[in-house]
Amino acid sequence: MGYKTKIQKVERPTNQSYYANIPSALAQAMGIDKGEEFEWEIENKNLLLLKRSTVLPLKKLKKT
């Protein structure tokens, strides 16, 4: 399942910016904190990759 989001464009006299919001469900699932830094990578013209600047250790799942 994916989450759709619209890109917002803000034009100011000195510059223009584009904004993409992260849906709350995704931010909570990833444990994103306010002010945390991410970086964008361009894979191709159809795919942007959003990565944490600081890599978090992965948690190991318990075997059942």
Secondary structure, DSSP 4 states (H G I P E B T S, - for coil): -----PEEEEE-SS-EEEEEPPPHHHHHHHTPPTT--EEEEEEETTEEEEEESSPPPPPPPPP-
